[in-house]
C-alpha cells in the first residue's frame, strides 16, 4: 500500500480470482478505500 496512497476506490469486475477473504483483508488494511463489486 506504500505506492497507492492516493487510492480512493477500487472497482472489481469479473473478480472470480479475488476471494471474499482477500477483499475483507484489504478493507481492514485501508478503511478509507471504497471497494465496489460489479
ABEGO torsion letter per residue (X at the ends): XAAAAABABBBBBGAAABBAAAAAAAAAABAABBBBBX
